[in-house]
Each structure stands twice: as structure tokens, then as C-alpha cells.
Amino acid sequence: MKSLWNDREAQQYSSDLALRVYTSRLLGREPALVLHGGGNTSVKIREKNIVGEEEDILYVKGSGWDLATIEAAGFAPVRMPHLLKLAQLESLSDPQMVNELKTQMTRASAPSPSVETILHATLPYKYVDHTHADAVITITNTPNGFDRIREIYGDRLVIIPYVMPGFDLARLCAQKFAADATDKTVGMVLMNHGLFSFGATARESYELTIELVSLAEDYLRKHGASSPPSAQVTTPPEDKPRRHSLASLRHQLSQAARFPVILATYRSPKTLAYARRDDIGTISQQGPLTPDHVIRTKRIPMLGRDVEAYTAAYKDYFQAHAAANLTMLDPVPRVILDPDFGMCTVGQTAKQAQIVADIYDRTIDAIESATLLGGYQALSPKDIFAVEYWDLEQAKLRQGGKPPAFTGEIALVTGAASGIGKACVDSLLKRGAAVIGLDINPQIEDLYSRADFCGITCNVTDESAILAALERGIEKFGGLDLLILNAGIFPPGRSIAQLGSDEWRKVMSINLDANLVLMRECHPFLKLAPKGGRVVIIGSKNVPAPGPGAAAYSASKAALNQLARVAALEWGSDRIRINSLHPNAVFDTGLWTEEVLQARAKHYGLTVEEYKTNNVLKVEVTSHSVAELAAEMCGDLFANTTAAQVPVDGGNERVI
């Protein structure tokens, strides 16, 4: 492992706390050290309080912050003298500890201090770095891990046997460090948990971490355990449709969880090779790499697709270890290993599923490396359960509050790169949905870089392209709950006497035929939607009030409207509701340039503003207006409504 310290970068960080921020970010850049909020760092600073008294303050990483992006505001300032007194107590419950930490903070707006704050305080060094280094934990998770750690580091590290994080661990570390540390000591290993390094400067502490982890990596290399077998596989995964079986699995998981879930599939050569190992039933069922992973990944993955068997086993696990006052969490797996799917991950959101994937991808390497060292050995189910149901860890998951309305649900939007389609994407993302966006414009691929959006270039008149897009989208998220049919064209005005057959067929192909294919191919997935499928058709004012020169457009939209009405009749028994919106004069789209607007306004003897608001209510109808109503039609307000046709036009005199 290479040091990322850069003198030029470091010069920008002048204070002790600023340098703490800098090296924390360096640690956070390396996934082999910390992932998604893992690890913590601290610095001890002497500073004056508001009345001019000097105080020793521990600035420790606050809960909810990630080392890769942490700022000074992410460190909680806690008074050192009180922390050292707490470390001398015989016992301290978790709620008491949290209260004591919060009452000793010098900034009320600071985040809650790390649960390992007291441990940081007891280490007699200015800078302290705590990481979950893969190489170190891999070695500790072997039957003779303690001896191997001693072989690697000698008396440079104090070794702490596994104790659950919190006050008991802090107290044990304080006692054992005081007893075992020598003038050669530069760090500390917590078995099955992580690595501590420390120093008088930020650079010293950081570069000790790099050095100590590198020694563990060298040890794995020396013993032929640094290159796991699955990581070496290059055979590409075979290509065959899996969307229906994935959607069925997601449906079962959602039923068992009692809320919609995202099911993300990772069919890389590595995950397929791992899932197909002859010993997968043994090596994958030992437990997580480090106990704090359990709140993300559950204790063990599900092998294959028997959700009922997995949930029954989880209930047995809960009953075997639970105290009387505990309520069982949902029993569904977060990692699924299947010889055909490879690795699937489960989350209430796409981001959660991605975090699980990041964690377990590294866990695969660690398990295989430990197996090459003689065997992977995780902590006991009892120890893992204690962390999974530890109130302080559960609090991290509860901090988000009430989830948005469409959390765990998956939407597909056509014509999603601009105009009404893009606005629909935004409205659905805002409500918590994961969104698959289709558009013929390749810019859809880069519309958003976030876990809950999948942009796919797709010509909706190409049936094979639609099937490929559905395959890719469902592999990304697991199924389909919401369908917004927006893609369409509005050709130049032309009278029927001048309307050519090719133009007629082109308009029908895009505005009508493509939507028939989409509805037909999406129907099996909408049937499996945990909360019932929902479809919104973006129609047109031309359905109830066609205009001259728009025969092809008006007829295509009218036919689509009729198709939606028939679908409402046929799909009601499948718990799928389908409704239509009829917008008019939506000018904030690519079709309407400033020049075109001025020309049209002039034609009617109006200013541009008057032209934009030329309706009964004198309001401008925007893409956002249409999209918000489309999203609401997918929500609870319209739970008892299907086959509705709602105008979004500010009141059109011809329609009224």
C-alpha cells in the first residue's frame, strides 16, 4: 500500500484539526482501509474556551460522517478530562455512555461522537487513526490469527482480543495498552475488528497505518494468499435473459421484508466464480469480515433462491440469541450468491444495495485469502448478533427518519433525457424511487451519476432494444413498479391532403406502436410490484380537442389513450392502475426555442409571456407541473383511481 501524503496538498492545512481532516481523507480514499462510514480518527488539541480557560479537547470523528469526505465540522469536540475519568469506571451502559459523551461536547451542533471516543482518549498520542484494513482483518479471521499477527508485528503492536465495541472495549484497551505497551509500540490490533496507529503528527500516524497494512499485505503475498482465485477469473459471464427470474426473486424478498426492496445484480467473472465454488456452502456461511458489517450485510448470505428457507433460518437465529425485549428486524438476506446470478445485493434503496455490494466484494477477497491461509474463521453467531441488535448500531439506521414515498420502488421513464421526461425522472427520484431512463439521445447515459439512476440509450421503435433495456434495468434494480410513457414526436403541421404514408407510419410507430410494446413487455413485471403496478401515459390536449394540421399526432395520441383505457380494464385484476395526463402548451422543452416562441406569439398578436399563459387560468404549464402530477398519480392519493384522464393545461377553452 502506498502513502498518499503530498507535501503540496498538506501545506493547505495549517492547523492541527485541518491536518486531521487531510489525513482522514487520505485514509478514506482507500477502500482497502475503510468503507462507507467505517473507521474513525481523532486529534487531541489544547484550546481556550469562551471564558479564557485552557481545555484539553479530543476532536473525534462524528457519527454519520465518512472519512473520505469528512470536514472539520464532522469532528465532535469532547472534553478530555471527563473522558479519562469515564475510562476508570467499572461499568457504563451504552445509553449512559452516549449521554456522557454528548454532555461533554463543547459545540452543541457537532455530530454525536464515535462510540470509540473513550478508547481514543485513553491512547496517549496526539493523533490516532482507526481503520478496518482488509489485509489485517483477513489475517485475524483465521484459526491461528493471533499468532500470525504476533509473527508479523512482534512487539510493535499491542494485540487486543475481540470485545464488542463500546465502553467494555475502551476499558480493556486502556488496561491492556498500559500493561503491554513499550517504547517500540506504534499501534494496536483489535482482533476481528481493526487496526489502530498513532503518532505526534498527522503524517506520522497516517504513514504508520500505511506501513503496518503493507506488512500484512506482504505476509499474505509471502504465503500465497494475496491473489484470491475468483479475482483471477476472466471468463465473461454467459448472456441469456434473466429479468423475469430476477423480478420474481425481488417479489419474494419484498413480500418477506414487507416493504419494496431493490435487488442489484453483479454478474462479473469474479462473483460468478465465487458463487460457483464447491465449498461455497462452507466458506460463505461463517459470518462477516468484521462485526459492524452485519448491520449492512446480515450475518451470512443466502445461497440460491430459497427465500422461505433463509427467512426461517434467520428467525431461528434471532430466537436463539434474542433477549426478551428485542424486536426482530426483517429476515431477508442482504447478499445472495447464486451460480447463475453471481452476487445480488438487497437494500431499501439503490444506495444501500450498492454499499452492501462494495462491502461484500471485498469480503469475497478476504474470505478466499483467509481460506488459502488455512481457513476463514469469523466471530460466533452470538457475537455477531450482539452487534446486529446493538442499540447504538441500530440508531445509525434509524437516523434517516421516515423514508420518501417511493423508497424501494423502481420506475421506468421513456423520453427521459429532456423536457417532461427529465422532469418526471427528477420528481420520481425526489420521492425515493430508483429510475431507469430511456431515450434515443445518448446523453441519457450521463444524465445523473448516482446509484438510483440508470440511463439507457434506446430507440423505442426497436423491439429488441426495448427488451435489452429492460434486461439491463432489471439487472440493475430488480424489477419494475412504475411506468411513465412519455416518449413521442410532434411532426410539423400538415393537412390530411398533404400527409404522406411514411410520415403517418413514423408518428404511429413512435407514439403508439412503441408504447404497445412497452406496455406488453412491462406487464409481467408490473404484476409483481409489491405495492401494485402503476402506469402514467403522457397524452395530449389533442385527444379531447384536436387541431387542424395535426392529424397523425392527434390520432396517435387518441389511439394511445384508448389503449390505456383497455389496459385499465384488463390489468385491474393484476393490481395495476393506469391513468393519463393531457398536457398542453408546455414550452420549456427542446421543441420550443426562443425564436419559435416569438414567431408563434407574433402570429397570434401576443407577447411571449401572454402566449405562454394563454389559458383560462393564465398560468404557464411547465414540464415540472406535468411531472409532479405524474408522480402523484403513482402515489397513495390516486390509489383508488384507474383509467382517469386529467388535463394539465391551465384550462383550455376548446376542451371546456
Disulfide bonds with the S-S distance in Angstrom:
none
